[in-house]
Amino acid sequence: MPNIQSVAFYTLGCKLNYSETSSISRMLEADGFLKKDFEDEADVYVINTCSVTENADKECRMLVRRIQRRAPDAMVVITGCYAQLKPQQIAEIEGVDLVLGAAEKFNISGHIRNLVKGDKTKIFSCDIEEVSGFHASFSLNDRTRTFLKVQDGCDYNCSFCTIPLARGHSRSDSIAGVVRNVKELADAGTKEIVLTGINLGDFGKGNQGGAKREENFLDLVQELDQLPGVERYRISSIEPNLLTDEIIRFVASSQKFMPHFHIPLQSGSDKILGMMRRRYKRDLYTERVAIIKQLMPHCCIGVDVIVGFPGETDADFKETFDFLHQLDISYLHVFTYSERDHTYAAELKPVVPVSVRQERNKILRTFSYRKMQYFSDQHIGQTRKVLFEKAGHHAMMEGYSDNYIKVQVPFQEAYVNKIVDWII
């Protein structure tokens, strides 16, 4: 469709989705499209969806309606995890012109140019078992911090999760490929890179370009630590069973990898962990936190927790709460369990009432706030290196210390994208 000139994007879900949207945007711009803000009128709107939230369908429909009111003649393209899982359901949403599954989202340009408004909705999808390629992606809209995708897919079979069905088997970039992207980001002025993936600790698994590799995540971080240019790295979420002593010791000795880990727990009950089909028990998690704090007492540790999983009794929830209370962690990401089609957990009984799930979520969110306050208070008076970002609200700016303590100060141009020694 040669008259298409402008494209706008909306991203739902995780930081990995945001990095992919950013890369798709740059691909389309290189192909002659003009990028516009989502709130502006555009020729094409691309919605990159998520499968984790229970409101994926609702959010998708709401966004499509907004587009139709603003630009009724615009093309609407839906991609991402939800598009892979339920393409036919999405195609039935009035106003959707194109649905792209996991194998096609990076071929979006060719698909868009063949669209004709008013035609039947086109679906380009395949069996997730056929998805094998790796597409590196990163966000470039903010020089300060960039999310760099180095791994995709997952071979785990957690009973609550649809991500393997939406993204396929575990696969990753090569170290050489990651290094090329890091050098490009360094040239663009990026100060901090967050390494992201679906199962990041599985880096090195899977083939790229048909060649087998003998690389792992420790090899990757050691290589990146030697590169000039980028001053800070963070490791995003990493499974406790893949966070080895060697990785922890390396971060403790590194000047570039920040003392900050995000380690999914999901439940503090071994019974519930077993029902979730997680690959560890409480004791292993306790060991991971203990060695981190032994080597880096100042390290920030974030934790993912799911509340209201089927069969989670009041006693199980208390066990989780008590376990988190005694752990030397810094904050929580709390998720309310929601039933996902085609998962084992959706068949488990008894179902926890939604009101109970919400109450447990509220309890842990309040607990998380107190944990982060306590962690921050432990560092009052210390001088830490803070990377400041651009201005926020009310003429203020903010930044994060090496160990992820948020600092807010009156805006000063000289601090933007700079690492400053700051008294907490």
N, C-alpha and C positions, 0 to 999 in steps of 0.2 A: 504494500500500500504506500506508494511513493509520496503522498501528501502529508504523511505523519511527520511532525517536526518536534513535538515536545512530549516528555514523559515525566510522571511523578510517582513517588514510591511511598508505601506505608509498610512498616515492619511490625509483626507481632512476635512475641516470644523472646528467645535467648540472645545473648551477645553473638553467638555463632550466626544466627539469622541476620543480625545487623551487619556483620562483616560481609556476609554473602550479598546482601542488598547493596552494600557500598560497591562491591566488585562488579555486580551486574550493572549498576548505574554507570560506572566508568566504562564498561564494555559498550553500552549503548551510546554514551557520549562520544566515544571514539568512532562509532559507526554513524555519527552525524545527528544524533538526537540531542535536543536541548533539555537539560534537566530543569524541572520546576518544583516548587514547594507543593506538597500534597494539598494545601488549602487553596492553591491557585487553579485556574482552569488549564487543563492539559489535553493533548490528543489521546494519550494512553496513560492509564493508571495501573500500576503493578502492586499487588498486595502479596507480601511474603508472609505466609501463615505458619502457625504453630500447632502442634498436636497435644501439647501438655495441658493447656487450659481446657476446662470443660465447656467454656463459652466460645470455642473456635467458630462454630457455625453461627452463633448469634453475632459475634463481632464481625465476621465476614459479611453477613447480610446487612448489618448496620452501615458498614463502610461503603458497600456497593450502593445502598440507597442514598448516601451522602453524595457520592459521585454522580448518580443519576440526576439529583436535584441541581447540582452545580454545572454539570457538563453532560447533558443527555446523549450527545452524539459521540462521546469519547469511548474508546475501547477499554475494556476492563479485563485484566489478566490476573489470574490467581495462581500462585505457585507456593512452594514450601511443603512442610510436613503434612499439613491437613489436605493439601491438594494431592499428595501421593496416596494418602490413606483412603480418602473418600472423594475421588474425582467426579463420579456421577452425581453425588449429592450436591457438590458445588456447581456443577454444570446446570443444575435445575434452578439455581438462584437467578431470578430475573435480572438481566443486565450484564451477566458474565459472558464474555466472548471467547475466552481462551483459558484452559486449565493445563498447567504444565507440571508433570511429575518430577521426581528426583533426578531422572536422567536427562531431562530436557531444559531445566531452568537456566543453564548456562548457554543454551542455544536459542535464547529468547528472541534475539534480533531477527533471525530468519523467520520465525513463527509470526512475529508482529507484522512484518511487511506483507504477509499473505492474508491478513485479516480483512474482512469486509463487514462493516456494521450491518446487522440485520440477519446475517447468516446464522445457521444453527451453531450453537456453542461447540467449539472444537476441543477435544481432549487428546493430549499427547502424554501417555503414561505407559508404564511397563511393570512387569513383575519385579518386585524389589530385589529378588535374587539376581536379576540381570544388571543391577547397578554396581559397577566395579571401579569406575574412574574416580580420581581425586582431583578436585578443583580448589586450588589455594585461593583464599580471599582475605581481605583486610579492609578496615575502615580508614578513610583518609580525611574525614571531615573535621577532625580536630588534631592539630599537630601534637598536642600534649600527650594524649594517650591513645593507642591504637590496639584494636583486638585483631590478632593474627591467627587465622585458622590453620592449624598444622595437622589435624587429624579429623576424621569423619567416621560415622557409623559405629556400630557396637555389636559385639558377639555375645554379650551377656543376655540373660533371659529373665531379668527381674519381672516378677509376676504382675506388677502394676504398670509397666512401661510399654509404650507403643513406638518408641524411637527406633528400635531395630527394624520395625515394619515400615517406618517412614524414611529411614536413611540407609538401611542396608548394612552389610558386613563392615567390620572395622578395616579401615585403610588410612593411609597417611601420606604426606609429602615426603620427599627425601630430605636429608639434612642439607644437601646442596641447594635444593629448591627453597627451603626455608631461609637459608643464608642470602640467596638472591633477593628475596622479598624484604628481609631485614635491611639489606643495604639500600634498597629503594626507599624504604621508610626513613632510614637515617638521612638520606639525601634530601628528603622532604621536610626535615626538621623535627621528626618525632623524637620525643625524649623518653617515652615509656611504652613498652610493648607488653600486652597481656597475651600469653600463649593460650589458645582456646582449642577445644575439640569436644566431641561427644563423649569419648572415653580417652582423655588425654594421656594417661599413663600407658596406654596401649600403643603409643607412637612407635612406628617402625614395622608394625604388623601390616601385612598386605603388600601387594606389588604395585609399583608405579612405573609405567612405561614398559611393562613386560619383564623387568629385571628384578630378581630377588635381591633383597638387601639384608644385611646383618647390622641393623641399627636399632637403638632403643632410646627411650626418653632421656636417660642419663647422658648418653652420647650427645644428644641434641643440645641440652642445656650447657654442657661443658664446651661445646663448639661455639655457641652463641656468646658465652662469657668472654671469649677471646676477641670478639669482633669490636673494632672501634666504631664510634658514632653514637649508637643508642646507649643511653646511660643507665636505664632501669628496665628490668623485666619483672613480670609477675607470672606465677603459675596459676591458672584459673582452677576450676574444680578438678580434683584428682582422687580416684578411689583409694580408700585406706589400704587395701591389699596390694595396690600398685605403687604406693608411696613408700619406697624402700629406705632403709637406713642410709644407703649411699646417696640418694637424692637429698635427704634431709641434711646430711653432713656437708654435701656440696653447697647447698643454699647457705648454710651457717658460715661457710668460709668465703662465700662470694661477695664481691663488692657491688655487683650489678643485679643479682637476683634478690628481690626484696624479702625480708622476713615476714612473709604473709602466705598462709596456706588456706585453701577452702576445701574441706574434706567432707563429702557426704556421709552422713550417719544413717538417716531415715528413721531409725527407731533405737531406743536404748533397751529394748527387750529382746533377748535372744530368741524367744518364741516368735515374735513378730518378724524379726530379721529372717528367720527360717521360712516363714510363710511368704515373705517378700522375695525369697530366693536370692538374697544378698550373699556375697562370697566372703564373709567374715562374721565374727561375733564381737561382742562388746570388748572382750579382753584385748583383741588385736587393736581396736580403736583406742583403748586406754594406753596401750604401748606406744602407738604413733604419737599421741599427744604428749606423753611423758618424755620421749626422746627429743621432740621438738623443743619443749620447754627447758629441758636440761641443757641443750646446746644454744638455744636462743630464748632466754627468759622474756625478752621484749617482743617476741613474735606474736602477730595477730593470727588467730585461727577462727575461721568461719565454718559453720556447720549447716548442712541441709537436713531438715526433719520433716517427715510426713505424719500428720495427725489424722486419726479417724480411719485407719486401714481396717478392712473387715476383720472382725474378731478381736480388735483392740479394746480390751475391757478397761474399766477405771483403774484397776490394779496395774495393767500394762502401761497405761499412760503415766501413772505415778512413777513406775519404774523408770520410764524414759525421763521424766522431769527430774527425779532424784539423781539419775546418772549424769544428766547435763549439768546439774547444780554442782556436782563434785568435780567435774572436769574443768581444767584451766583453759577455757575457750573464751572467745571474745564477742561473738555475735551469732545469730541464727538466721537462716532463710527458712521460713515456715511455710509448708504447703499443706493445704487441706485436700485430703484424698478425694478423688473423683473417679467414678467408674469409667473405664475406657473399653470400647469394643475390642474384641479379639484378644483380650488379656485373661490370664488365669485368675487374677484377683477378682475380676468382675463376677465370677461364679462362687466366690467364697462367702460363707455365712458365719456368724450373723452380721448383717449390715449395721454399721454405726449410724444412728440418726444424724441427719445433717446439722441439726441444732447443736448436738454434742460435738461434732467435728468443729463447728465454728467456735464454740466455747473453748475447746482445747487450743485452737489456733490463737485465740485472743490471749490465753494464759501464757503461751510460749512467746508470743510477740512482745508482751510486756516484760517477760523474763529476759528476752534478747536485749531490749533497751537498757535494762539494768546491768546486764553483763558488759555491754559496750561502754556504758558510763563508768563502770568500775575499772575496766581495762584502760580507758583514757585517763582516768584520775591517777592511775599508777605512774603515769608519765609526766604529770604536771611538774614543771620546772626543768625538765630535761630538754636538751637541744637536739632536735631531730631534723633530718633533711626533708624538706617539704617541696613538692613539685606543684607550683601554682598554675591554675588554669585561668581562662578568661573570666570576665566579669559575670557575676550571677545577678541576683535580685537586689534592688535597693542600693546600688552603687557598692556592693560588696563583691569580693572575689573569694574563691576557695581553692584549697589544694589538699593533697594527702601526703602524710609523712611516709617514710619508708615502710613503717609498720601499720599503715592504713588508718591512721587517726586523722579525721577531717579537721582542717583548720580554716576558719573564716576571718578575713581581715578587710578593712576598707580598701577599695580598688587602688592599685598602683600599677601603672603601665609597665614599669621596669621589672615587675615580678612575673609578668605573663610568660608562660612556658619556660620558667627558670626554676632551678633547684636552689632553694635558699636554706641556710642554717637558721632554724626557727626554734624559739623557746616555747614549748607546749604550754 
